[in-house]
Amino acid sequence: MEHHFGLITGKKQPVPLKSISVTLSINDFVAGVSTTLNYENEEKVPLEAIFVFPMDEDSAVYSFEALVDGKKIVAELQEKMEAHRNYEDALSQGHQAYLLEEDDYSRDVFSCNVGNLHPGSKVAVTLRYVQELPLETDGALRYVLPAILNPRYKLSERSANSCLNIKTPITPLEELPYTLSLVATITSQHAIERIQSNCSLSPIQYLADDKTSAQVSLAEGHKFDRDVELLIYYNAVHSPSVAVEMGMPDVKPDILMGAPSAMVSFYPDIPEVEASRSCGEFVFLMDCSGSMKSPMNNQKDSQLRIEAAKETLLLLLKSLPMGCYFNIYRFGSSYEKFFPESMKYTQKTMEEAVERVKDLEADLGGTEILTPLLDIYKAPCIPGHPLQLFVFTDGEVSDTFSVIKQVQLNSKKHRCFSFGIGEGASTSLIKGIARVSGGSAEFITSKDRMQTKALGSLKFALSCSVDDIALSWDLPPGLLAYMLSPEQTVIFRGQRLIVYAQLTGTMPQVESSGEVCLKYTLQGRSLENRVTFSLQPKTNASFTIHRLAAKSLIQTKDLGSYETSQRTKEDVVSISIQSGVLSSFTAYIAINKELNQPVQGPLAHRVIPRPVMSTSFCARKVKSCRNPALFSRDLLCLHTRNDTEFSEAQSSCFRKENVASMRKMKKSDSSKKKTNLQNDHKGFGENVALQLILLQKANGSWELDEDLTKILGTNLEDIKAANPAKDGDPSAWATVLAVLWLHANGKDTKYEWELLERKAVTWLHDHAGPSIPTLVQAANHLLKLPVTPAVLSL
């Protein structure tokens, strides 16, 4: 299908998209979403409106329809090329046509075409999807309605046909021409404790006395200028469950949508067992492309992505165990590694790495993530030290499937823990590389949770692995469970596990139950979790469980045209069309054949503006440039990469005065760099907490020196005089003081320094075991603290 690259400006032509309304229904940990796009053609010519927008890659889109003059036109899911041909044919015959498709190269980008929108006409198109909600470290369920779709770097020319390459008008966030409304209804078997959001909400309205049902909505007049995040907290611990859903009537029971489907949710009660202290090779892959200079979100005074990532990396470095191996890569258009090969974690190597992390800048151009990945994978394995890869990126890559494929090919030798930094990070990339390697994915859009999430992933990486994972079913005779989810190879303590199965055979006619058992071993010890469930399938008009199961299957198989075999592609198309769940090989098309007015001349193409995170420099240049229309998605991030695709006219806005501005900005950024680490650490409680952490040695101890005394608020002479073990190692006294200070002043961020505290306690027991109680008592007296000696127990 032809892509139209005509650029428009909001000031010259009206934008046909007027509003977006979202109805969100959350039932426990599953969201059902209905999104309506309201269009109106205020021009005197027929239009084709093109809207490119982000969605979470876990979204199972299963319905698309248009409402025109009171008539509903339901779309049909077809093979993508066929849908494109039918769409173009419909427009050429004078029909109105509507097309919804997933991008060929990234499953978190979608485009909606509304064709032959005649002057004065209105149309509302509605898409529906269902989605599992991820479980956060603090127990919240997280729903995100993405708004931000940032420009993405092209890894190769083969992604030239991506809908991300459609040139999109640049509109300042505060001037977006369409509004967003959202109403959310939450129901659960547990009481709803609270609902938090990064956007202004109406007061929570409880719909039941026991608070198991509630409703909230976005405040009136909300602009679609940021991702909308909802955090839902239930007041009970999540418990295992099995839901069984009836299949579609009149559909053969031997296909996906015909037989009953089961959704199994486990919260494995895995004991906390620490792995070998020195086990592991930890490689940190840090995105230093130009887009990492953007703020985390559109909020005032939002921290830059690169600064938030640097702080987190410093915490991770300090939390590594002695004796492990590590290395750090920084990448952009090129890449650099701190050491020629992974080095043993010692005081010397840690100090060198910490100093280099402090100097990191977002100055390496584009997001060429594949090249450093290949370099990491070609390095020989270190015996007894399994590779754990930590990827920090804003995920601004167009061809995510090629990256996911490489990670998948090397999944037997490593686990990947990925972090999407800032609004607009690609969920396709971040979730995809974690899923295929048995790791975990986290998204950070506000600084206060970044360190918590990163340290949580490091705890996963340091924990003992669970082996021999198996799922067994106890069902009545004649009934079998056919697994739809891929085989589970990794389970982390504190994480939820969701699997899907199809129940084939004869369902019992009377009320009966089944049982499913999750079995695994931990350090040779056999463990299991069981859950009993009713075998009376429930009807669901949306067939939510069936759609989610189909999405799980599609995610396993669909890696786009270049990375998927023809046989697998045919399988994906079959699953997609059977279930109605969109894939990269299918598209929804609706045609209004009652509109037979011939098109008078070619359609005018209108690309809907979308919110984009930009650096302050680009934001200023959009407003000051003589021709803002020239700021295509590529020009917006011109400073992020070497780009040779632009004409002289397009480049004119970036000539001498703009180069000088960029250099001036870089110099200013450099001058601020040294003070940032001291003055911008609100994510650590008090600012001085990070300074204290930076003083810690690789082995977990602190030295007794002037730097430590400044943080503790006293002087070196008084500290030395108060040491009850003057003949002992002064570092033991200093370490006790530092740990107690953290407990007294960093309670709210304990999760972030828990691992480095564990190192300190281990070191203390090795070097000052018998004298620890005396040291704690003296430290409490000196610092006037009430910390119990139990905090220094192993």
C-alpha positions in Angstrom: 0.0 0.0 0.0 1.3 3.5 -0.9 2.4 5.7 2.0 1.5 9.4 1.7 4.2 11.7 3.0 2.4 15.1 2.6 3.1 17.4 5.4 0.6 19.8 6.9 0.5 22.3 9.7 -2.3 22.7 12.2 -2.6 26.4 11.5 -3.2 26.0 7.7 -5.7 23.2 7.7 -8.2 22.0 10.3 -7.3 18.6 11.9 -10.1 16.1 11.1 -9.6 14.2 14.4 -11.6 16.1 17.0 -11.6 14.0 20.1 -10.7 10.6 21.6 -13.0 8.9 24.1 -11.9 5.8 26.1 -14.0 3.4 28.2 -11.8 1.3 30.4 -13.1 -1.8 32.3 -10.7 -3.5 34.7 -11.6 -6.8 36.2 -8.9 -7.9 38.7 -5.8 -7.9 36.4 -7.4 -7.8 33.0 -8.4 -4.6 31.1 -11.0 -4.3 28.4 -10.7 -1.1 26.5 -13.0 0.6 23.9 -11.4 3.6 22.2 -13.5 5.9 19.9 -11.9 8.4 17.4 -14.3 11.1 16.4 -13.6 12.7 13.0 -15.1 15.6 11.2 -14.2 17.0 7.8 -14.4 20.9 8.0 -12.7 21.4 4.6 -14.2 21.7 1.2 -12.4 18.7 -0.3 -12.7 14.9 0.5 -10.1 13.7 2.9 -8.1 10.7 3.8 -7.1 11.0 7.5 -4.1 9.0 8.7 -3.5 8.6 12.4 -0.4 6.8 13.7 -0.5 6.0 17.4 1.1 3.8 20.0 -0.5 0.9 21.9 1.0 -1.5 24.5 2.4 -4.5 22.6 0.3 -6.8 24.9 -2.9 -5.3 23.6 -5.1 -7.9 21.8 -7.1 -5.8 19.3 -10.2 -7.8 18.4 -12.8 -5.3 17.0 -12.9 -2.3 14.7 -16.0 -0.6 13.5 -17.3 2.8 12.1 -20.4 4.7 12.9 -21.5 6.9 10.0 -24.8 8.7 10.1 -26.2 6.3 12.7 -25.1 3.3 10.7 -22.6 0.8 12.2 -20.1 -0.7 9.8 -18.3 -3.6 11.3 -14.8 -4.3 10.0 -13.5 -7.6 8.7 -10.0 -9.0 9.6 -8.1 -9.9 6.5 -4.6 -10.8 5.4 -2.8 -7.5 5.3 -2.0 -7.2 1.6 -5.5 -8.3 0.7 -6.9 -5.6 3.1 -4.7 -3.0 1.5 -5.9 -3.8 -2.0 -9.6 -3.8 -0.9 -9.1 -0.5 0.8 -7.6 1.2 -2.3 -10.2 -0.4 -4.5 -13.0 0.9 -2.3 -11.7 4.5 -2.3 -11.3 4.4 -6.1 -14.9 3.4 -6.4 -16.1 6.3 -4.3 -16.8 4.3 -1.1 -15.9 5.3 2.4 -13.3 2.9 3.8 -11.6 2.4 7.1 -8.3 0.5 7.7 -6.7 -0.4 11.0 -3.3 -2.2 11.1 -0.3 -3.0 13.2 3.1 -1.8 12.0 5.2 -4.4 10.1 8.2 -3.8 12.2 7.0 -3.1 15.8 3.9 -4.5 17.4 3.3 -1.4 19.6 2.6 1.0 16.7 -0.7 1.1 14.9 -2.2 3.2 12.1 -5.8 4.1 11.3 -6.9 5.3 7.9 -10.2 7.0 7.4 -10.7 7.3 3.6 -13.1 9.4 1.5 -14.3 11.6 4.4 -16.6 14.0 2.4 -16.9 17.7 3.2 -19.1 18.2 6.3 -19.3 14.5 7.2 -18.6 13.0 10.6 -17.5 9.5 11.5 -16.7 7.7 14.7 -14.4 4.7 14.5 -14.0 2.4 17.5 -11.4 -0.2 18.3 -11.6 -2.6 21.2 -8.8 -4.6 22.9 -8.1 -6.6 26.0 -4.8 -6.7 27.9 -3.2 -8.3 30.9 -2.1 -5.7 33.4 1.5 -6.0 34.7 2.1 -6.4 38.4 4.4 -3.7 39.9 7.0 -4.3 42.6 4.9 -2.5 45.2 1.8 -4.7 44.4 0.0 -2.2 42.1 -1.5 -3.2 38.8 -0.5 -0.8 36.1 -2.6 0.3 33.1 -1.1 2.8 30.6 -2.9 4.5 27.8 0.0 5.5 25.6 0.0 8.9 24.0 3.6 9.6 23.3 5.1 8.1 20.1 8.6 9.3 19.7 10.6 9.3 16.5 12.4 6.0 16.1 15.8 5.3 14.6 15.9 3.1 11.5 18.3 0.2 12.0 18.2 -0.6 8.2 16.5 0.4 5.0 14.2 -2.6 5.2 12.0 -0.8 7.7 11.4 2.1 5.2 7.8 1.0 4.8 7.0 1.4 8.5 4.1 3.6 9.2 6.5 5.5 11.5 8.0 7.0 8.4 4.9 8.8 7.5 5.8 12.4 8.1 3.7 13.8 10.9 2.9 17.4 11.7 4.7 18.8 14.7 2.4 20.5 17.2 3.4 21.9 20.6 2.0 19.6 23.2 -0.1 22.4 24.7 -1.7 23.0 21.3 -2.8 19.5 20.3 -6.1 20.0 18.4 -8.0 17.1 19.9 -8.9 16.1 23.5 -9.1 12.9 25.4 -11.8 11.7 27.8 -11.5 8.5 29.8 -13.8 6.7 32.2 -12.5 3.7 34.1 -14.5 1.1 36.0 -12.6 -1.2 38.3 -14.1 -4.4 39.8 -12.3 -7.1 41.8 -12.9 -9.9 44.3 -10.7 -7.8 46.6 -11.5 -4.3 48.0 -9.9 -1.5 46.0 -7.6 0.4 48.3 -6.6 3.3 46.1 -6.1 4.4 42.5 -3.2 6.7 41.6 -2.4 8.4 38.3 0.1 10.8 36.7 -2.9 12.8 35.5 -5.6 14.7 37.3 -8.6 12.4 38.1 -12.1 12.9 39.4 -12.5 11.7 43.1 -12.8 8.0 43.3 -16.5 6.8 43.3 -17.1 3.5 45.0 -20.0 1.6 43.4 -20.2 -1.1 46.2 -20.2 -0.9 50.0 -17.3 -3.4 50.2 -15.3 -1.2 47.8 -14.9 -4.1 45.3 -16.1 -1.8 42.5 -15.1 1.8 41.8 -15.1 4.4 39.0 -12.8 7.3 38.2 -12.4 9.5 35.1 -9.9 12.0 33.7 -10.4 15.5 34.8 -12.4 17.5 32.2 -10.4 19.2 29.5 -7.4 16.8 29.6 -5.1 17.1 26.6 -3.7 14.0 25.1 -0.2 15.3 25.8 1.2 12.5 28.0 0.8 8.8 28.6 -2.1 8.2 31.0 -1.0 5.9 33.8 -3.3 4.3 36.4 -2.0 2.3 39.4 -4.6 0.2 41.1 -4.0 -1.1 44.6 -6.1 -4.0 46.0 -6.1 -4.5 49.8 -5.4 -8.2 49.7 -2.5 -10.3 48.6 -3.0 -11.6 45.1 -4.1 -15.2 45.2 -3.9 -17.9 42.5 -6.9 -18.4 40.3 -8.3 -20.2 37.3 -11.0 -18.8 35.0 -12.7 -21.0 32.4 -14.5 -19.3 29.5 -17.1 -20.8 27.1 -16.1 -21.0 23.5 -18.0 -19.4 20.6 -21.3 -21.1 19.7 -21.5 -22.6 16.2 -17.7 -22.9 16.0 -16.1 -26.3 15.8 -14.7 -27.3 19.2 -11.4 -28.4 17.6 -10.3 -24.9 16.8 -9.1 -22.1 19.1 -12.3 -20.2 19.5 -14.6 -23.2 19.7 -13.5 -25.0 22.8 -13.5 -23.6 26.4 -10.3 -21.8 27.3 -8.7 -21.5 30.8 -6.6 -18.7 32.1 -4.4 -19.8 35.0 -2.8 -17.1 37.3 -0.2 -18.2 39.8 1.7 -16.2 42.4 4.3 -18.8 43.3 5.4 -18.8 46.9 9.1 -19.2 46.2 11.3 -19.2 49.3 13.9 -16.4 49.4 17.2 -18.2 48.9 20.4 -16.3 48.1 22.5 -17.5 45.2 26.3 -17.8 45.4 27.7 -14.4 46.3 30.2 -14.4 43.5 28.1 -16.0 40.7 27.3 -14.1 37.6 28.6 -11.9 34.7 26.7 -8.7 34.6 26.8 -6.6 31.5 25.0 -3.2 31.4 24.1 -1.8 28.0 23.4 1.9 28.3 21.7 3.9 25.6 23.6 7.2 25.1 21.9 8.2 21.9 20.8 11.8 21.5 17.2 11.1 22.4 18.3 10.2 25.9 18.8 13.9 26.5 15.0 14.3 26.5 13.1 14.6 29.8 11.5 11.5 31.4 8.0 12.9 30.8 6.2 16.2 30.0 5.9 17.3 33.6 7.6 20.4 34.7 11.2 20.0 35.9 11.3 16.4 34.7 14.7 14.8 35.0 16.6 14.0 31.8 16.6 10.3 30.9 20.4 10.0 30.8 20.7 11.5 34.3 18.1 9.1 35.7 19.8 6.2 34.0 23.2 7.2 35.3 22.0 7.4 38.9 20.4 4.0 38.6 23.5 2.4 37.1 25.6 3.8 40.0 23.3 2.1 42.4 23.5 -1.2 40.5 27.3 -1.0 40.4 27.4 -0.5 44.2 25.1 -3.4 44.7 27.0 -6.1 42.8 28.5 -8.9 44.8 32.3 -9.3 45.2 33.8 -11.9 42.9 31.3 -11.5 40.0 32.3 -10.2 36.6 30.9 -7.1 34.9 31.2 -4.7 32.0 29.4 -1.6 30.7 28.6 -0.7 27.1 27.5 2.7 26.0 25.9 2.9 22.6 24.4 5.2 20.0 25.4 5.3 16.3 28.6 3.6 17.6 29.4 1.9 20.8 32.1 1.8 23.5 32.8 -0.6 26.3 34.5 0.3 29.6 36.7 -2.8 29.5 38.0 -4.9 26.6 36.3 -7.9 28.3 34.2 -8.4 31.4 36.3 -7.8 34.5 36.3 -9.2 38.0 34.4 -6.9 40.4 37.0 -5.4 42.7 37.5 -2.0 44.4 39.7 -0.9 41.5 37.4 -1.9 38.7 34.4 -0.6 40.5 36.0 2.8 41.1 37.0 3.1 37.5 33.5 2.2 36.3 31.8 4.6 38.7 33.9 7.5 37.5 33.2 6.8 33.9 29.4 6.4 34.6 29.5 9.9 36.1 30.8 11.3 32.8 28.3 9.6 30.6 26.5 11.9 28.1 23.8 11.4 25.5 26.2 12.2 22.7 26.4 9.1 20.5 23.8 9.9 17.8 21.3 7.2 16.8 20.1 4.1 18.5 22.2 1.3 16.9 21.5 -1.3 19.5 22.1 -4.4 17.4 25.9 -3.9 17.0 26.8 -3.9 20.7 24.4 -6.8 21.3 26.2 -8.9 18.7 29.6 -8.0 20.3 28.3 -9.0 23.7 27.0 -12.3 22.4 30.2 -13.3 20.6 32.3 -13.0 23.8 33.1 -16.4 25.3 31.1 -17.5 28.4 32.8 -17.3 31.8 32.5 -20.8 33.4 30.3 -20.6 36.5 29.2 -17.1 35.8 26.0 -17.0 33.7 25.5 -13.9 31.7 22.9 -11.4 32.9 22.3 -8.5 30.5 20.7 -5.2 31.7 19.5 -3.0 28.9 18.7 0.7 29.6 17.1 2.5 26.6 14.3 4.8 25.6 13.5 2.1 23.0 13.4 4.5 20.0 14.1 1.8 17.3 11.7 1.3 14.4 12.6 -2.3 13.5 12.2 -4.0 16.9 11.7 -7.5 15.5 15.3 -7.7 14.3 16.6 -6.9 17.8 14.2 -9.4 19.4 15.3 -12.1 17.0 18.9 -11.7 17.9 18.2 -11.9 21.6 16.0 -14.9 21.0 18.8 -16.7 19.1 21.1 -16.2 22.1 18.5 -16.9 24.8 20.1 -20.2 25.9 23.2 -18.3 27.2 21.8 -15.4 29.0 18.8 -13.6 30.6 17.9 -10.0 29.6 16.5 -7.5 32.0 15.2 -4.5 30.1 14.3 -1.0 31.2 12.2 1.4 29.0 13.2 4.9 30.0 10.8 7.8 29.6 7.4 8.2 28.0 7.2 6.7 24.5 9.6 3.9 25.1 8.8 1.0 22.8 6.9 -1.7 24.6 7.5 -4.0 21.7 11.3 -3.8 22.2 11.5 -3.7 26.0 9.0 -6.5 26.6 10.0 -8.5 23.6 13.7 -8.9 24.5 12.9 -9.7 28.1 10.2 -12.3 27.1 12.3 -14.3 24.7 15.3 -14.5 27.1 13.5 -15.3 30.3 14.2 -12.0 31.9 11.9 -9.2 33.1 10.8 -5.8 31.6 10.3 -2.5 33.5 9.1 0.9 32.4 10.2 4.1 34.1 8.5 7.4 33.4 8.9 9.1 36.7 12.2 9.2 38.7 10.8 8.1 42.0 10.3 4.5 41.0 13.3 3.9 38.7 15.8 2.8 41.2 13.3 0.5 42.9 12.5 -1.3 39.7 16.2 -1.6 38.7 17.2 -3.0 42.0 14.3 -5.4 41.9 15.5 -6.8 38.6 19.0 -7.2 40.1 17.5 -9.2 42.9 15.9 -11.5 40.3 19.3 -11.9 38.6 21.0 -12.7 41.9 18.4 -15.1 43.2 18.7 -18.9 42.8 17.2 -20.2 39.7 14.1 -22.3 39.8 14.4 -25.5 37.7 12.3 -28.3 36.3 9.2 -26.1 35.9 6.1 -28.2 35.0 2.3 -27.7 35.0 0.1 -30.7 35.5 -3.7 -30.9 35.3 -6.2 -33.2 37.2 -9.4 -33.2 35.2 -12.4 -35.5 34.9 -12.1 -38.5 32.5 -12.5 -37.5 28.8 -11.3 -33.9 29.4 -7.8 -32.8 28.5 -5.8 -29.5 28.8 -3.9 -28.4 25.7 -1.3 -25.7 26.6 -1.5 -22.5 24.5 1.2 -20.6 26.3 4.9 -21.4 25.6 6.8 -23.6 28.0 7.8 -21.7 31.1 11.5 -21.7 31.8 11.9 -19.0 34.4 10.0 -17.9 37.5 11.0 -15.1 39.8 10.1 -14.7 43.4 7.3 -12.2 43.8 6.2 -12.3 40.2 2.9 -13.4 38.7 2.7 -16.3 36.2 -0.1 -16.4 33.7 -0.7 -19.4 31.3 -3.5 -20.3 28.9 -4.9 -23.7 28.0 -7.6 -25.0 25.8 -9.9 -27.6 27.4 -10.7 -30.3 24.8 -12.9 -33.3 25.0 -16.2 -33.7 26.9 -17.1 -31.1 29.5 -18.9 -32.6 32.5 -22.7 -32.1 32.5 -22.9 -31.7 36.3 -21.0 -29.3 38.5 -17.5 -30.5 39.0 -14.0 -29.2 39.6 -10.5 -29.6 38.3 -7.0 -28.9 39.7 -3.9 -27.5 38.2 -0.5 -27.8 39.9 2.7 -25.8 39.3 5.8 -27.9 40.2 9.4 -26.7 40.4 12.6 -27.4 42.2 14.8 -24.9 44.1 18.3 -26.0 45.1 17.2 -29.6 44.8 14.0 -29.1 46.9 10.7 -30.0 45.2 8.0 -27.3 45.6 4.5 -26.9 44.2 1.5 -24.6 44.2 -2.0 -26.0 43.6 -5.3 -24.4 42.8 -8.8 -26.0 42.5 -11.3 -24.4 40.1 -14.8 -24.9 38.8 -15.4 -26.6 35.5 -18.5 -24.6 34.7 -17.4 -22.3 31.9 -18.7 -18.7 32.0 -19.9 -16.9 29.0 -18.2 -13.7 28.0 -19.4 -11.6 25.0 -15.9 -10.4 24.3 -14.3 -13.8 24.7 -11.6 -12.2 26.7 -9.7 -15.3 27.7 -9.7 -16.7 24.1 -8.4 -13.3 22.7 -5.7 -13.1 25.3 -4.7 -16.7 24.6 -4.6 -16.0 20.9 -2.4 -12.9 21.5 0.0 -15.0 23.6 0.3 -17.4 20.7 0.8 -14.6 18.1 3.5 -13.0 20.2 5.4 -16.3 20.3 5.3 -16.7 16.6 5.0 -13.3 14.9 8.3 -11.4 14.4 7.4 -9.5 11.3 8.0 -10.3 7.6 11.8 -10.5 7.7 12.2 -12.6 10.8 9.3 -15.0 10.4 9.3 -18.1 8.2 6.5 -18.4 5.5 5.1 -21.4 7.3 4.9 -19.6 10.7 3.5 -16.6 9.0 0.6 -18.7 7.6 0.1 -20.1 11.1 -0.1 -16.5 12.5 -2.6 -15.4 9.9 -4.7 -18.4 10.6 -4.7 -17.8 14.4 -5.3 -14.1 13.9 -8.3 -14.5 11.6 -9.8 -17.3 13.7 -9.6 -15.2 16.8 -10.1 -11.8 15.4 -6.9 -10.6 17.1 -4.8 -8.3 15.0 -1.2 -9.3 14.0 1.5 -7.8 11.8 0.3 -9.9 8.9 -3.4 -8.9 9.1 -5.5 -5.8 9.0 -9.0 -4.7 9.8 -11.0 -3.1 6.9 -14.5 -1.7 6.9 -16.2 -0.4 3.7 -19.4 1.8 3.5 -20.7 0.7 0.1 -23.8 2.9 0.4 -21.8 6.0 -0.3 -21.4 5.9 -4.1 -20.5 9.5 -4.8 -17.5 9.5 -7.1 -14.4 11.2 -5.7 -13.8 14.5 -7.4 -10.1 14.5 -8.0 -7.5 13.0 -5.6 -8.2 12.8 -1.9 -6.4 15.3 0.3 -4.2 13.5 2.8 -4.2 14.7 6.4 -1.8 13.1 8.9 -3.1 13.6 12.4 -0.5 15.3 14.7 0.6 13.2 17.7 2.3 14.2 21.0 6.1 13.7 20.9 8.7 14.0 23.6 11.3 16.4 22.4 14.4 18.2 23.8 14.0 21.8 24.8 16.2 22.7 21.8 13.9 21.1 19.3 10.8 22.5 21.0 12.2 26.0 20.7 13.2 25.5 17.1 9.7 24.3 16.1 8.3 27.6 17.3 11.1 29.8 15.8 11.7 28.1 12.5 10.2 30.0 9.5 8.6 26.8 8.2 7.6 24.4 11.1 6.2 22.0 8.6 9.7 21.0 7.7 10.2 19.5 11.2 9.4 15.9 10.3 9.9 13.1 12.7 13.5 12.9 11.5 14.3 16.6 11.9 12.8 16.6 15.4 15.7 14.4 16.5 18.3 15.6 14.0 20.8 15.9 16.8 20.4 12.2 17.7 22.1 10.8 14.6 24.0 11.3 11.4 21.3 11.8 8.9 21.8 12.4 5.2 18.2 12.1 4.0 17.2 15.7 4.1 17.0 18.3 1.4 18.7 21.7 1.5 15.4 23.3 2.2 14.7 21.0 5.2 18.2 21.6 6.5 18.0 25.4 6.3 16.5 25.6 9.8 19.6 23.9 11.2 22.3 26.1 9.7 25.0 28.2 11.4 22.9 29.8 14.1 21.4 26.5 15.1 24.7 24.6 15.2 26.0 27.3 17.5 22.9 26.9 19.7 23.5 23.2 19.9 27.2 23.7 20.9 26.2 26.2 23.5 23.6 23.8 24.9 26.2 21.0 25.1 28.6 23.3 26.9 26.0 24.3 29.4 25.0 20.7 30.0 28.6 19.8 30.6 29.0 22.6 33.1 26.0 21.4 35.0 27.0 17.7 35.0 29.1 17.8 38.1 26.5 19.4 40.3 23.6 17.2 39.0 24.8 14.1 41.0 24.9 16.2 44.2 21.8 18.3 43.8 19.3 16.1 42.0 18.7 12.8 43.9 15.2 13.1 45.2 14.6 9.5 44.3 16.9 8.5 47.2 15.1 10.3 50.1 17.6 12.9 51.3 20.1 14.0 48.7 23.0 13.0 50.8 21.9 9.3 50.7 23.4 8.8 47.3 26.6 10.5 48.4 26.9 8.1 51.2 26.3 5.2 48.9 29.0 6.4 46.5 31.5 6.2 49.4 30.9 2.5 49.9 33.7 0.2 48.9 33.2 -2.7 46.6 33.4 -5.2 49.5 30.5 -3.5 51.3 32.5 -1.5 53.9 33.0 2.3 54.4 36.3 4.0 55.3 36.4 6.3 58.3 37.3 9.7 56.7 36.2 13.3 56.4 33.8 12.6 53.6 31.8 10.2 55.7 31.8 12.5 58.8 30.3 15.4 56.7 27.4 13.2 55.7 26.9 12.0 59.3 26.9 15.6 60.5 29.8 15.3 62.9 33.6 15.6 62.9 36.3 13.0 62.5 37.8 13.5 66.0 34.5 12.9 67.8 33.8 9.8 65.7 37.2 8.3 66.5 36.8 9.1 70.2 33.4 7.4 70.3 34.6 4.2 68.7 34.3 1.4 71.3 36.7 -0.9 69.5 39.7 1.4 69.1 42.0 -1.6 68.5 39.8 -3.0 65.8 39.4 -2.1 62.1 38.2 1.5 61.8 36.2 0.5 58.7 34.0 -1.7 60.9 33.0 1.3 63.0 32.5 3.4 59.9 30.3 0.7 58.3 28.1 0.4 61.3 27.6 4.2 61.4 26.8 4.3 57.6 24.3 1.4 57.8 22.5 2.8 60.8 22.3 6.2 59.1 20.6 4.6 56.1 18.1 2.9 58.3 17.3 6.1 60.1 17.2 8.5 57.1 16.4 6.3 54.1 13.4 4.2 55.2 11.3 5.2 52.2 13.9 4.0 49.8 15.1 0.9 51.6 14.4 -1.3 48.6 17.0 0.6 46.7 19.9 0.2 49.1 18.9 -3.2 50.4 21.4 -5.1 48.4 24.4 -2.9 49.2 23.4 -3.0 52.9 23.4 -6.8 52.6 27.0 -6.6 51.4 27.9 -4.3 54.3 26.3 -6.7 56.9 28.1 -9.7 55.4 31.4 -7.8 55.5 30.8 -6.8 59.1 30.2 -10.4 60.2 33.4 -11.4 58.5 35.5 -8.7 60.1 33.8 -7.6 63.4 31.3 -10.3 64.3 31.6 -10.4 68.1 31.8 -6.6 68.5 28.8 -5.7 66.3 26.3 -5.2 69.3 28.8 -2.9 71.1 29.4 -0.9 67.9 25.6 -0.6 67.2 25.0 0.7 70.8 27.8 3.3 70.5 26.7 4.4 67.0 23.1 4.9 68.2 24.4 7.0 71.1 26.7 9.1 68.9 24.1 9.7 66.1 21.2 9.9 68.6 19.4 7.1 66.7 17.0 4.3 67.9 18.0 1.7 65.4 17.8 -1.9 66.7 20.9 -4.2 66.5 18.7 -6.7 64.6 19.2 -4.8 61.4 22.8 -6.1 61.3 21.8 -9.7 61.6 22.6 -12.0 58.7 
